[in-house]
């Protein structure tokens, strides 16, 4: 689920003139490819935002610990400080904001993470609410609460295009690290603190093991996502793009200063 918006957002081609001058057959091919790339992920983000609104209202019922309630505010303030003092934006704010352009396999990986991280836990919480299983609701709600804020932050940052690549890459990284600890608490709740009743029926057994399996699957997926994608791939590419843009801007500034000095020199000599 991490970095869905930032990693696979629909691309905006800055070279529109090159596209308009291409043959008609190539333009038609590009039009056919763009919905295939952005359509599924765009629809997925719309569904996510609708669910986020519901999750945040549902989470306001006192099921989220104080530390998790404060975490989004502290993280947002920290990201703002980084964006102003450490990693200011270089270059223009127009054009593509994506950091990582994934393949179809990567998109399947993102959809799988959305299912494991958002849809199934939401079904588990709603099912627990319907069954009167307060333990299940309380165990999974903090994870959904943090994930909802991660989705909102990623969509806001991607839409504004006012933050540098390292700051945008740190959003899923920071939230994923925190959610891994929350998921570990979730696993402890369903594997240690919750026992199966002696007179449990088949649906009770299925529900019991569904909660256990979902908690473990969430931990496995987001651990792989953190240590196999965000840290070794996503974050380095964000820094690579950032420093490349910074070097280009600094080189252009230095060239403009040299040009200005060269144009000013003959004028000074002529005055002498």
DRENTORRO-442317 format. One record per residue (C-alpha): residue number from 0; chain; x, y, z. Coordinates in steps of 0.02 Angstrom, whole numbers. Layout:
residues N
+-----+-------+--------+--------+--------+
|  nr | kette |   east |  north |     up |
+-----+-------+--------+--------+--------+
| NUM |     A |      X |      Y |      Z |
...
+-----+-------+--------+--------+--------+
END
This chain:
residues 272
+-----+-------+--------+--------+--------+
|  nr | kette |   east |  north |     up |
+-----+-------+--------+--------+--------+
|   0 |     A |      0 |      0 |      0 |
|   1 |     A |    143 |    118 |     36 |
|   2 |     A |    183 |    252 |    -91 |
|   3 |     A |     38 |    208 |   -204 |
|   4 |     A |      9 |    388 |   -255 |
|   5 |     A |    191 |    439 |   -256 |
|   6 |     A |    257 |    287 |   -346 |
|   7 |     A |    129 |    250 |   -479 |
|   8 |     A |     37 |    412 |   -507 |
|   9 |     A |    -20 |    444 |   -686 |
|  10 |     A |    123 |    525 |   -779 |
|  11 |     A |    116 |    701 |   -852 |
|  12 |     A |    228 |    716 |  -1003 |
|  13 |     A |    320 |    883 |  -1002 |
|  14 |     A |    362 |    867 |  -1188 |
|  15 |     A |    187 |    897 |  -1253 |
|  16 |     A |    252 |    974 |  -1413 |
|  17 |     A |    343 |    814 |  -1456 |
|  18 |     A |    183 |    717 |  -1429 |
|  19 |     A |     80 |    830 |  -1540 |
|  20 |     A |    206 |    816 |  -1680 |
|  21 |     A |    208 |    626 |  -1675 |
|  22 |     A |    117 |    525 |  -1807 |
|  23 |     A |    -69 |    495 |  -1779 |
|  24 |     A |    -42 |    310 |  -1756 |
|  25 |     A |     81 |    342 |  -1614 |
|  26 |     A |    -37 |    469 |  -1533 |
|  27 |     A |   -179 |    344 |  -1535 |
|  28 |     A |    -65 |    215 |  -1457 |
|  29 |     A |    -19 |    337 |  -1318 |
|  30 |     A |   -202 |    376 |  -1285 |
|  31 |     A |   -240 |    191 |  -1270 |
|  32 |     A |    -96 |    162 |  -1149 |
|  33 |     A |   -132 |    306 |  -1031 |
|  34 |     A |   -301 |    242 |   -965 |
|  35 |     A |   -223 |     70 |   -940 |
|  36 |     A |    -86 |    147 |   -835 |
|  37 |     A |   -185 |    270 |   -732 |
|  38 |     A |   -362 |    203 |   -737 |
|  39 |     A |   -347 |     62 |   -612 |
|  40 |     A |   -238 |    159 |   -491 |
|  41 |     A |   -346 |    315 |   -507 |
|  42 |     A |   -503 |    217 |   -467 |
|  43 |     A |   -412 |    132 |   -325 |
|  44 |     A |   -366 |    300 |   -248 |
|  45 |     A |   -547 |    360 |   -259 |
|  46 |     A |   -606 |    205 |   -166 |
|  47 |     A |   -467 |    228 |    -39 |
|  48 |     A |   -514 |    408 |     -2 |
|  49 |     A |   -696 |    359 |     22 |
|  50 |     A |   -645 |    224 |    143 |
|  51 |     A |   -525 |    341 |    231 |
|  52 |     A |   -668 |    459 |    274 |
|  53 |     A |   -765 |    316 |    350 |
|  54 |     A |   -615 |    247 |    443 |
|  55 |     A |   -572 |    415 |    521 |
|  56 |     A |   -750 |    438 |    584 |
|  57 |     A |   -755 |    261 |    649 |
|  58 |     A |   -585 |    282 |    732 |
|  59 |     A |   -643 |    436 |    828 |
|  60 |     A |   -737 |    324 |    949 |
|  61 |     A |   -589 |    305 |   1068 |
|  62 |     A |   -516 |    147 |    992 |
|  63 |     A |   -352 |    229 |    938 |
|  64 |     A |   -214 |    253 |   1070 |
|  65 |     A |   -155 |    429 |   1106 |
|  66 |     A |     17 |    396 |   1031 |
|  67 |     A |    -60 |    348 |    864 |
|  68 |     A |   -175 |    499 |    870 |
|  69 |     A |    -27 |    616 |    894 |
|  70 |     A |     88 |    529 |    768 |
|  71 |     A |     12 |    605 |    608 |
|  72 |     A |     25 |    782 |    679 |
|  73 |     A |    206 |    759 |    733 |
|  74 |     A |    252 |    677 |    568 |
|  75 |     A |    170 |    815 |    466 |
|  76 |     A |    262 |    949 |    565 |
|  77 |     A |    426 |    856 |    543 |
|  78 |     A |    400 |    841 |    355 |
|  79 |     A |    362 |   1027 |    342 |
|  80 |     A |    523 |   1068 |    433 |
|  81 |     A |    621 |    953 |    317 |
|  82 |     A |    541 |   1029 |    163 |
|  83 |     A |    588 |   1205 |    215 |
|  84 |     A |    758 |   1185 |    299 |
|  85 |     A |    839 |   1023 |    239 |
|  86 |     A |    764 |    971 |     71 |
|  87 |     A |    690 |   1126 |    -12 |
|  88 |     A |    612 |   1105 |   -182 |
|  89 |     A |    724 |   1136 |   -333 |
|  90 |     A |    664 |   1166 |   -508 |
|  91 |     A |    484 |   1190 |   -561 |
|  92 |     A |    330 |   1117 |   -478 |
|  93 |     A |    251 |   1065 |   -642 |
|  94 |     A |    271 |    900 |   -731 |
|  95 |     A |    275 |    723 |   -667 |
|  96 |     A |    287 |    702 |   -478 |
|  97 |     A |    312 |    515 |   -479 |
|  98 |     A |    472 |    445 |   -406 |
|  99 |     A |    461 |    265 |   -461 |
| 100 |     A |    381 |    206 |   -623 |
| 101 |     A |    332 |     27 |   -590 |
| 102 |     A |    289 |   -114 |   -708 |
| 103 |     A |    126 |   -211 |   -715 |
| 104 |     A |    197 |   -334 |   -589 |
| 105 |     A |    231 |   -189 |   -472 |
| 106 |     A |     54 |   -127 |   -493 |
| 107 |     A |    -10 |   -299 |   -447 |
| 108 |     A |    102 |   -290 |   -294 |
| 109 |     A |     23 |   -122 |   -248 |
| 110 |     A |   -154 |   -188 |   -271 |
| 111 |     A |   -109 |   -339 |   -164 |
| 112 |     A |    -45 |   -223 |    -28 |
| 113 |     A |   -204 |   -119 |    -37 |
| 114 |     A |   -308 |   -276 |    -16 |
| 115 |     A |   -206 |   -341 |    130 |
| 116 |     A |   -177 |   -173 |    212 |
| 117 |     A |   -344 |    -85 |    187 |
| 118 |     A |   -489 |   -186 |    119 |
| 119 |     A |   -471 |   -345 |    222 |
| 120 |     A |   -433 |   -255 |    387 |
| 121 |     A |   -584 |   -144 |    356 |
| 122 |     A |   -691 |   -298 |    328 |
| 123 |     A |   -618 |   -372 |    487 |
| 124 |     A |   -662 |   -217 |    588 |
| 125 |     A |   -837 |   -206 |    517 |
| 126 |     A |   -861 |   -392 |    544 |
| 127 |     A |   -803 |   -375 |    722 |
| 128 |     A |   -923 |   -232 |    750 |
| 129 |     A |  -1067 |   -335 |    678 |
| 130 |     A |  -1021 |   -489 |    781 |
| 131 |     A |   -995 |   -389 |    940 |
| 132 |     A |   -811 |   -436 |    942 |
| 133 |     A |   -741 |   -280 |   1023 |
| 134 |     A |   -570 |   -361 |   1038 |
| 135 |     A |   -555 |   -377 |    849 |
| 136 |     A |   -612 |   -198 |    821 |
| 137 |     A |   -490 |   -128 |    947 |
| 138 |     A |   -344 |   -231 |    880 |
| 139 |     A |   -355 |   -180 |    697 |
| 140 |     A |   -420 |     -1 |    709 |
| 141 |     A |   -251 |     84 |    750 |
| 142 |     A |   -174 |     10 |    592 |
| 143 |     A |   -319 |     74 |    487 |
| 144 |     A |   -312 |    243 |    569 |
| 145 |     A |   -127 |    268 |    528 |
| 146 |     A |   -150 |    199 |    353 |
| 147 |     A |   -292 |    322 |    321 |
| 148 |     A |   -180 |    468 |    368 |
| 149 |     A |    -41 |    398 |    259 |
| 150 |     A |   -158 |    391 |    109 |
| 151 |     A |   -220 |    568 |    140 |
| 152 |     A |    -42 |    635 |    159 |
| 153 |     A |     18 |    547 |      1 |
| 154 |     A |   -129 |    613 |   -101 |
| 155 |     A |   -109 |    791 |    -36 |
| 156 |     A |     78 |    794 |    -69 |
| 157 |     A |     56 |    718 |   -241 |
| 158 |     A |    -81 |    841 |   -285 |
| 159 |     A |      9 |    998 |   -227 |
| 160 |     A |    180 |    955 |   -302 |
| 161 |     A |    263 |   1075 |   -181 |
| 162 |     A |    376 |    952 |    -92 |
| 163 |     A |    544 |    883 |   -146 |
| 164 |     A |    564 |    696 |   -186 |
| 165 |     A |    651 |    651 |    -21 |
| 166 |     A |    510 |    727 |     81 |
| 167 |     A |    380 |    636 |    -23 |
| 168 |     A |    474 |    472 |     -5 |
| 169 |     A |    484 |    490 |    183 |
| 170 |     A |    294 |    491 |    201 |
| 171 |     A |    267 |    304 |    168 |
| 172 |     A |    431 |    263 |    252 |
| 173 |     A |    389 |    345 |    419 |
| 174 |     A |    210 |    283 |    422 |
| 175 |     A |    261 |    106 |    376 |
| 176 |     A |    389 |     98 |    515 |
| 177 |     A |    259 |    153 |    642 |
| 178 |     A |    125 |     36 |    574 |
| 179 |     A |    241 |   -114 |    586 |
| 180 |     A |    249 |    -87 |    774 |
| 181 |     A |     60 |    -67 |    778 |
| 182 |     A |     37 |   -228 |    680 |
| 183 |     A |    152 |   -318 |    801 |
| 184 |     A |     35 |   -264 |    941 |
| 185 |     A |   -111 |   -325 |    834 |
| 186 |     A |    -27 |   -496 |    816 |
| 187 |     A |      3 |   -505 |   1003 |
| 188 |     A |   -180 |   -466 |   1036 |
| 189 |     A |   -251 |   -599 |    921 |
| 190 |     A |   -120 |   -734 |    953 |
| 191 |     A |    -90 |   -713 |   1141 |
| 192 |     A |   -229 |   -613 |   1219 |
| 193 |     A |   -373 |   -692 |   1122 |
| 194 |     A |   -421 |   -875 |   1143 |
| 195 |     A |   -546 |   -979 |   1047 |
| 196 |     A |   -700 |  -1024 |   1151 |
| 197 |     A |   -721 |  -1208 |   1194 |
| 198 |     A |   -895 |  -1218 |   1117 |
| 199 |     A |   -850 |  -1119 |    961 |
| 200 |     A |   -943 |  -1158 |    800 |
| 201 |     A |   -869 |  -1169 |    626 |
| 202 |     A |   -898 |   -985 |    585 |
| 203 |     A |   -818 |   -936 |    750 |
| 204 |     A |   -664 |  -1041 |    711 |
| 205 |     A |   -654 |   -968 |    535 |
| 206 |     A |   -670 |   -791 |    603 |
| 207 |     A |   -539 |   -825 |    736 |
| 208 |     A |   -409 |   -888 |    612 |
| 209 |     A |   -453 |   -754 |    486 |
| 210 |     A |   -402 |   -622 |    612 |
| 211 |     A |   -240 |   -713 |    654 |
| 212 |     A |   -195 |   -743 |    471 |
| 213 |     A |   -234 |   -564 |    421 |
| 214 |     A |   -122 |   -492 |    558 |
| 215 |     A |     23 |   -603 |    506 |
| 216 |     A |     -4 |   -567 |    320 |
| 217 |     A |     -2 |   -379 |    356 |
| 218 |     A |    161 |   -392 |    451 |
| 219 |     A |    242 |   -497 |    314 |
| 220 |     A |    187 |   -383 |    173 |
| 221 |     A |    234 |   -218 |    253 |
| 222 |     A |    399 |   -286 |    317 |
| 223 |     A |    442 |   -338 |    139 |
| 224 |     A |    381 |   -171 |     77 |
| 225 |     A |    491 |    -77 |    201 |
| 226 |     A |    652 |   -178 |    189 |
| 227 |     A |    634 |   -237 |      9 |
| 228 |     A |    565 |    -83 |    -80 |
| 229 |     A |    554 |     79 |     19 |
| 230 |     A |    729 |     79 |     94 |
| 231 |     A |    835 |     -2 |    -45 |
| 232 |     A |    740 |     62 |   -199 |
| 233 |     A |    613 |    200 |   -168 |
| 234 |     A |    714 |    312 |    -52 |
| 235 |     A |    878 |    306 |   -152 |
| 236 |     A |    785 |    351 |   -312 |
| 237 |     A |    705 |    498 |   -224 |
| 238 |     A |    875 |    564 |   -168 |
| 239 |     A |    950 |    530 |   -339 |
| 240 |     A |    815 |    632 |   -424 |
| 241 |     A |    829 |    770 |   -293 |
| 242 |     A |   1017 |    792 |   -307 |
| 243 |     A |   1007 |    784 |   -496 |
| 244 |     A |    880 |    926 |   -498 |
| 245 |     A |    984 |   1024 |   -372 |
| 246 |     A |   1143 |   1006 |   -475 |
| 247 |     A |   1051 |   1060 |   -633 |
| 248 |     A |    982 |   1215 |   -548 |
| 249 |     A |   1150 |   1260 |   -472 |
| 250 |     A |   1239 |   1234 |   -639 |
| 251 |     A |   1110 |   1343 |   -727 |
| 252 |     A |   1128 |   1479 |   -594 |
| 253 |     A |   1318 |   1476 |   -610 |
| 254 |     A |   1306 |   1486 |   -799 |
| 255 |     A |   1188 |   1635 |   -789 |
| 256 |     A |   1309 |   1724 |   -671 |
| 257 |     A |   1454 |   1693 |   -790 |
| 258 |     A |   1352 |   1757 |   -936 |
| 259 |     A |   1302 |   1912 |   -839 |
| 260 |     A |   1483 |   1943 |   -790 |
| 261 |     A |   1542 |   1919 |   -969 |
| 262 |     A |   1411 |   2041 |  -1035 |
| 263 |     A |   1455 |   2169 |   -902 |
| 264 |     A |   1644 |   2161 |   -933 |
| 265 |     A |   1648 |   2245 |  -1105 |
| 266 |     A |   1536 |   2384 |  -1040 |
| 267 |     A |   1656 |   2418 |   -896 |
| 268 |     A |   1806 |   2422 |  -1014 |
| 269 |     A |   1716 |   2540 |  -1131 |
| 270 |     A |   1681 |   2657 |   -987 |
| 271 |     A |   1867 |   2659 |   -942 |
+-----+-------+--------+--------+--------+
END
